[in-house]
């Protein structure tokens, strides 16, 4: 897509009153991207995924008990691969892409995966000690998603958020703060991307 087409699309969305912060994609678009390998980098151990896993495992060790983790928009299982084999962690991932979940099943057979629109958590999914939103809260509206997952959080649940650093980031975090108290926020990077990682709890 050329720069001119991007700018035109942006201006058109503004004129019709569409939400310019969100990047909406259909199930078919996600399937094509995962099938084409556009998200294979998630399986290769991105810095944000590695750091999320480290923070979650640190929290789990401190809790000294069985921890249920829900990875919202888990994709092809980059985080699942790092967590699902760890003792004391029950990992669940939810994603709309069947192509992505097929890869996730292969890379993390110990995990449990739910096929479905991550904006609409299944009512019977249960309650979780840790909820992860990694690179998803600019594809899904935080104002819709976070309240829906709040009812699937235990009383002292921790929420882990990762957002790639670009012009939308401040706007995304502005929305996130309506629902989460952020206890810690920091940045990780590689040669091509920077991510803001936040750890907090539901208000």
C-alpha positions in Angstrom: 0.0 0.0 0.0 1.4 3.4 -1.0 1.8 6.3 1.3 -0.8 8.2 -0.7 -3.4 5.4 -0.3 -2.7 5.2 3.4 -3.2 9.0 3.9 -6.3 8.9 1.8 -7.7 6.0 3.8 -6.9 7.8 7.0 -8.6 11.0 5.9 -11.6 9.0 4.7 -12.0 7.3 8.1 -11.8 10.7 9.8 -14.5 12.2 7.5 -17.0 9.3 8.1 -16.4 9.4 11.8 -14.6 6.0 12.0 -12.3 5.2 14.9 -8.9 6.2 13.5 -6.9 4.7 16.4 -8.0 1.1 15.7 -6.7 -1.1 12.9 -9.7 -3.3 12.0 -9.1 -6.6 10.3 -11.5 -9.4 9.3 -11.0 -13.1 10.1 -10.1 -13.6 6.4 -7.4 -11.0 6.5 -5.9 -12.6 9.6 -6.0 -16.0 8.0 -4.2 -14.8 4.9 -1.5 -13.0 6.9 -0.8 -16.1 9.1 -0.8 -18.4 6.1 1.6 -16.1 4.2 4.0 -16.1 7.2 3.6 -12.4 8.0 3.5 -13.2 11.7 6.2 -15.9 11.8 8.4 -13.5 13.8 6.1 -14.2 16.8 7.4 -17.7 16.9 11.0 -16.6 16.7 11.0 -15.0 20.2 10.4 -11.3 19.9 11.9 -9.2 22.8 8.4 -8.2 24.0 7.2 -11.8 24.0 10.4 -13.0 25.9 10.0 -10.2 28.4 6.3 -10.9 29.0 7.1 -14.6 29.6 9.8 -13.6 32.1 7.6 -11.2 34.0 4.7 -13.8 34.1 7.0 -16.5 35.3 8.4 -14.2 38.0 4.9 -13.4 39.2 3.9 -17.1 39.1 6.9 -18.1 41.3 6.0 -15.4 43.8 2.5 -16.6 44.0 3.7 -20.2 44.7 0.6 -21.8 43.4 -1.3 -22.9 40.3 -1.7 -19.9 38.0 -4.2 -19.7 35.1 -3.0 -17.6 32.2 -5.3 -16.3 29.4 -3.5 -15.0 26.3 -6.0 -12.8 24.4 -5.3 -12.8 20.7 -2.6 -15.4 21.1 -1.8 -15.7 17.4 0.5 -18.6 16.4 1.6 -19.3 20.0 4.8 -17.3 20.5 4.0 -16.8 24.2 2.3 -20.2 24.6 5.6 -21.8 23.6 7.4 -20.1 26.4 4.8 -20.7 29.1 2.8 -23.8 28.5 5.4 -26.3 29.6 6.2 -24.6 32.9 4.9 -26.3 36.0 2.2 -24.5 37.9 0.9 -22.7 34.8 -2.2 -23.5 33.0 -2.1 -21.7 29.7 -5.2 -20.8 27.6 -5.0 -18.9 24.3 -7.8 -17.4 22.3 -7.6 -16.3 18.7 -9.8 -15.8 15.6 -7.4 -17.4 13.2 -7.6 -21.1 12.7 -4.3 -21.0 10.7 -2.5 -19.4 13.6 -4.0 -21.8 16.2 -2.9 -24.8 14.1 0.7 -23.6 14.5 0.1 -22.8 18.2 -1.1 -26.3 18.9 2.0 -27.7 17.3 4.4 -25.5 19.1 2.7 -25.7 22.5 0.7 -29.0 22.7 0.4 -28.6 26.5 -1.6 -25.4 26.1 -5.4 -25.1 25.7 -6.6 -23.0 22.7 -10.0 -21.5 21.9 -11.0 -20.6 18.4 -13.1 -17.5 18.3 -13.3 -13.7 18.1 -11.2 -12.5 21.0 -13.4 -9.5 21.4 -16.1 -11.9 22.6 -14.8 -14.1 25.3 -16.7 -17.4 25.8 -18.9 -17.1 28.9 -17.8 -20.4 30.2 -14.1 -19.8 29.8 -13.6 -19.3 33.6 -11.5 -17.0 35.7 -7.8 -16.3 35.3 -5.0 -15.0 37.5 -3.1 -13.4 34.6 -4.6 -11.9 31.4 -2.3 -11.0 28.5 -3.0 -8.5 25.8 0.1 -8.6 23.6 -0.1 -6.5 20.4 -3.9 -6.7 20.2 -5.4 -3.5 21.7 -5.0 -1.5 18.5 -6.9 -4.2 16.6 -9.6 -4.6 19.2 -11.3 -1.7 20.9 -10.1 -1.5 24.6 -13.4 0.1 25.6 -15.2 -3.0 24.5 -12.7 -5.7 25.3 -11.3 -4.8 28.7 -14.7 -4.7 30.5 -15.7 -8.0 28.9 -12.5 -9.7 30.3 -12.7 -8.1 33.7 -15.4 -10.6 34.7 -13.0 -13.4 33.8 -10.3 -12.1 36.2 -9.7 -13.3 39.7 -9.9 -10.8 42.5 -6.1 -10.1 42.5 -5.5 -10.8 38.8 -2.6 -9.1 37.0 -2.9 -7.8 33.5 0.0 -7.7 31.1 -0.1 -5.5 28.0 2.3 -5.1 25.2 1.9 -2.4 22.5 4.3 -1.8 19.6 5.6 1.8 19.7 4.0 4.0 17.0 1.8 7.1 16.7 -1.3 5.2 18.1 0.5 4.1 21.3 -0.4 7.2 23.5 -4.1 6.9 22.4 -4.2 3.2 23.1 -2.8 3.7 26.6 -5.2 6.6 27.2 -8.0 4.1 26.7 -6.4 1.3 28.6 -6.1 3.6 31.7 -9.8 3.8 31.9 -9.9 0.2 33.0 -6.5 -0.6 34.3 -4.3 0.8 37.0 -0.8 0.5 35.6 1.8 -0.4 38.3 4.8 -0.6 36.0 5.5 0.4 32.4 8.8 0.0 30.5 10.2 -0.4 27.0 12.0 -3.2 25.1 13.3 -3.1 21.6 15.2 -4.9 18.8 16.6 -3.5 15.6 13.3 -2.8 13.9 10.6 -2.4 16.7 10.0 -0.9 20.1 7.3 -2.1 22.5 5.8 -0.6 25.6 5.0 -3.2 28.2 2.7 -2.4 31.1 1.7 -4.5 34.1 -1.3 -3.6 36.1 -4.7 -4.7 37.5 -8.4 -3.9 36.8 -9.8 -0.8 38.4 
